[in-house]
Amino acid sequence: MQSSGVVVVWAAGGWIESTRGSVTVSRRAIVCYVDENEHLIQQLLALRLSCLHSALIETDVVVFGPSEVLVGLPDDLITIPQRPAIADSVWGGYRYVNSIACLNGPGSEVLDQYSHLLRTDVDTFLTPM
């Protein structure tokens, strides 16, 4: 993939960026939102395990959600407390909005440090391929 004089390629399990001869390893994040629901928390933990077993290099798992849910998650996840967006009447009770609205909610500025984001739902599994 090429854009603006920056070449980005997938190599050795990680994204490599090359700009005018210098090479740096990109920082990536898998981003999701978890609600206070035991099934969703279990799915998030399975997503985490799939990331660990895939040996994703330079990839963090960033999880948004209510603070009472995040406090019980493993320390290797980056957790950002956030009030569910569905609590705001502007969304008309659309229950799936949290997974998208978190990208622009309080604390989302932490995502600015990443070169690549994969926003996904918690019921996803990653593989090395």
Backbone torsions as a table, in degrees:
resi	resn	phi	psi	omega
1	MET	NA	137.6	-179.3
2	GLN	-134.0	137.5	-179.0
3	SER	-160.1	130.4	173.5
4	SER	53.4	39.8	178.6
5	GLY	76.8	4.0	178.4
6	VAL	-110.2	128.0	176.9
7	VAL	-103.3	127.1	179.8
8	VAL	-120.5	124.1	-179.8
9	VAL	-133.1	156.1	175.8
10	TRP	-94.1	121.9	-178.8
11	ALA	-149.5	137.1	174.9
12	ALA	51.7	41.2	175.9
13	GLY	78.3	13.8	179.5
14	GLY	-154.2	158.3	176.6
15	TRP	-79.1	132.4	178.2
16	ILE	-116.2	128.5	176.5
17	GLU	-107.2	137.7	176.2
18	SER	-126.7	123.8	178.2
19	THR	-127.8	112.0	178.8
20	ARG	48.2	48.8	174.1
21	GLY	91.0	-19.9	178.0
22	SER	-91.0	143.3	-177.5
23	VAL	-120.7	131.3	176.5
24	THR	-133.7	150.4	175.1
25	VAL	-86.6	130.9	-178.2
26	SER	-75.1	152.7	171.0
27	ARG	-99.3	128.1	-177.8
28	ARG	-121.0	157.2	176.5
29	ALA	-139.6	139.5	168.6
30	ILE	-99.2	123.2	-170.8
31	VAL	-117.8	131.9	177.6
32	CYS	-148.8	169.2	177.7
33	TYR	-122.1	135.7	176.8
34	VAL	-122.9	128.6	176.7
35	ASP	-87.1	170.6	177.2
36	GLU	-79.9	85.1	-177.5
37	ASN	-154.4	122.2	-175.1
38	GLU	-55.7	-40.2	180.0
39	HIS	-65.4	-40.2	179.8
40	LEU	-69.1	-36.3	177.8
41	ILE	-65.1	-42.2	177.0
42	GLN	-62.2	-40.9	178.3
43	GLN	-65.1	-39.2	176.5
44	LEU	-61.1	-43.2	179.6
45	LEU	-65.1	-32.6	175.3
46	ALA	-70.0	-38.9	174.9
47	LEU	-59.9	-44.8	178.2
48	ARG	-58.0	-46.4	179.9
49	LEU	-63.5	-38.7	178.6
50	SER	-64.0	-34.6	176.3
51	CYS	-67.1	-43.4	179.9
52	LEU	-63.2	-43.2	-178.6
53	HIS	-73.8	-20.4	177.0
54	SER	-84.8	-6.8	179.5
55	ALA	51.1	51.4	178.9
56	LEU	-71.5	117.6	-176.6
57	ILE	-83.6	137.0	177.8
58	GLU	55.2	38.5	179.2
59	THR	-128.1	123.2	176.6
60	ASP	-100.6	154.4	171.1
61	VAL	-106.6	116.6	-178.5
62	VAL	-107.3	124.0	-175.9
63	VAL	-120.2	123.0	172.5
64	PHE	-97.0	151.1	175.8
65	GLY	164.9	177.9	178.2
66	PRO	-62.6	140.4	-175.3
67	SER	-58.0	-34.2	-179.8
68	GLU	-66.8	-22.7	175.7
69	VAL	-84.3	-44.6	-175.1
70	LEU	-64.7	-31.4	-176.4
71	VAL	-61.5	-25.1	-178.7
72	GLY	-94.5	4.5	-177.2
73	LEU	-87.4	157.8	178.7
74	PRO	-59.0	149.9	-176.3
75	ASP	-68.4	-17.3	-179.1
76	ASP	-80.7	-3.5	174.1
77	LEU	-92.1	142.8	174.0
78	ILE	-90.4	118.0	-174.7
79	THR	-111.6	136.2	-179.8
80	ILE	-125.2	108.0	178.8
81	PRO	-65.0	135.6	-179.3
82	GLN	-153.4	134.6	176.4
83	ARG	-68.6	137.0	179.2
84	PRO	-57.6	131.4	-180.0
85	ALA	-64.9	-27.5	-179.5
86	ILE	-60.7	-21.8	178.1
87	ALA	-66.9	-17.6	178.5
88	ASP	-86.7	125.2	-175.2
89	SER	-63.0	-18.5	-179.6
90	VAL	-60.3	-24.5	-178.3
91	TRP	-86.8	-2.7	175.1
92	GLY	58.8	30.5	178.3
93	GLY	76.8	10.7	179.4
94	TYR	-66.8	104.2	-168.1
95	ARG	-70.5	-15.0	-178.5
96	TYR	-92.9	1.2	-174.9
97	VAL	-67.6	-27.4	-176.5
98	ASN	-55.7	-38.9	-175.5
99	SER	-68.4	-20.4	177.2
100	ILE	-101.9	-44.4	-176.9
101	ALA	-62.0	-25.5	-179.7
102	CYS	-61.6	-26.3	-178.3
103	LEU	-67.7	-17.5	-178.7
104	ASN	-124.6	10.7	-177.7
105	GLY	-91.7	-177.0	179.0
106	PRO	-55.9	133.5	179.5
107	GLY	89.3	-9.9	-176.4
108	SER	-68.3	-14.1	179.3
109	GLU	-62.2	-18.2	176.4
110	VAL	-61.4	-23.6	179.9
111	LEU	-71.4	-16.2	-179.8
112	ASP	-63.8	-19.5	-178.0
113	GLN	-80.9	-4.5	-177.3
114	TYR	-102.2	144.9	177.4
115	SER	-86.2	-24.8	-178.5
116	HIS	-139.3	138.7	176.3
117	LEU	-125.2	139.1	169.6
118	LEU	-120.7	105.2	178.0
119	ARG	-86.8	125.7	-177.7
120	THR	-142.8	165.7	172.8
121	ASP	-85.6	162.6	-176.4
122	VAL	-72.5	-15.4	-179.3
123	ASP	-89.9	41.2	-177.7
124	THR	-120.3	145.0	174.3
125	PHE	-120.7	138.6	178.7
126	LEU	-105.5	149.6	176.9
127	THR	-130.1	163.5	177.8
128	PRO	-60.7	-21.6	-178.7
129	MET	-87.9	NA	NA
